[in-house]
């Protein structure tokens, strides 16, 4: 069952979705699931439910803290969080702290994942030096206004990108790989042929969002790669 929960960022209340495995008497690893530019949707709900069924305590926080009145407001909020990494990192860190203090969580075994905007959020959490075992980006922005410095990232990093994603061109992909290598990170970058932005979201409307399309093969492969990484870092 998925619960609506609340957490705080600098005294301001934010909401989120929490899914817990049926066996609530055991300690479980945790996964933060960061949403895309539309805020928490059925996609995040499906993912936290799926992760809970696999034995993870999954938490999808609302990083915006508001329902956008219009597209302009949404773009303004997202633009601010992208351009000022400290603000985004503060929100992801608060969500991590909330999850790490839940009953039955194994706080030393937490990972962060996200798609689109959430992919960037997961990477920014890792760049902040947060104590997470893994950070996984699904078709997220790979560049940051505050690139990681050597030794700052504790997490193992997996980036999953579509080869035809117009929002993540080759130059950005190469720069990300160079950043991760320079920072001494244990990283992987999987690029899927024929996949565009949003490849992991079955409900994405390609007719209304140019450059975006669901890609079943990339979705399946990237999810499997994430689980393989979890198998390495989230087990006792």
Rosetta blueprint (number, residue, H / E / L):
1 X L
2 X E
3 X E
4 X E
5 X E
6 X E
7 X E
8 X E
9 X E
10 X L
11 X L
12 X E
13 X E
14 X E
15 X E
16 X E
17 X E
18 X E
19 X E
20 X L
21 X L
22 X L
23 X L
24 X L
25 X L
26 X L
27 X L
28 X E
29 X E
30 X E
31 X E
32 X E
33 X E
34 X E
35 X L
36 X L
37 X L
38 X L
39 X L
40 X L
41 X L
42 X H
43 X H
44 X H
45 X H
46 X H
47 X H
48 X H
49 X H
50 X H
51 X H
52 X H
53 X H
54 X L
55 X L
56 X L
57 X E
58 X E
59 X E
60 X E
61 X E
62 X L
63 X L
64 X L
65 X L
66 X L
67 X L
68 X L
69 X L
70 X L
71 X H
72 X H
73 X H
74 X H
75 X H
76 X H
77 X H
78 X H
79 X H
80 X H
81 X H
82 X H
83 X H
84 X L
85 X H
86 X H
87 X H
88 X H
89 X H
90 X H
91 X H
92 X H
93 X H
94 X H
95 X H
96 X H
97 X H
98 X H
99 X H
100 X H
101 X L
102 X L
103 X L
104 X L
105 X E
106 X E
107 X E
108 X E
109 X E
110 X E
111 X E
112 X E
113 X E
114 X E
115 X E
116 X L
117 X H
118 X H
119 X H
120 X H
121 X H
122 X H
123 X H
124 X H
125 X H
126 X H
127 X H
128 X L
129 X L
130 X L
131 X L
132 X L
133 X L
134 X E
135 X E
136 X E
137 X E
138 X E
139 X L
140 X L
141 X L
142 X L
143 X L
144 X L
145 X L
146 X L
147 X L
148 X L
149 X L
150 X L
151 X L
152 X L
153 X L
154 X L
155 X L
156 X E
157 X E
158 X E
159 X E
160 X E
161 X E
162 X E
163 X L
164 X L
165 X L
166 X L
167 X L
168 X L
169 X L
170 X H
171 X H
172 X H
173 X H
174 X H
175 X H
176 X H
177 X H
178 X H
179 X H
180 X H
181 X H
182 X H
183 X L
184 X L
185 X L
186 X L
187 X E
188 X E
189 X E
190 X E
191 X E
192 X E
193 X L
194 X L
195 X L
196 X L
197 X E
198 X L
199 X L
200 X L
201 X L
202 X L
203 X L
204 X L
205 X L
206 X L
207 X L
208 X L
209 X L
210 X L
211 X L
212 X E
213 X L
214 X L
215 X L
216 X H
217 X H
218 X H
219 X H
220 X H
221 X H
222 X H
223 X H
224 X H
225 X H
226 X H
227 X H
228 X H
229 X H
230 X H
231 X H
232 X H
233 X H
234 X L
235 X L
236 X L
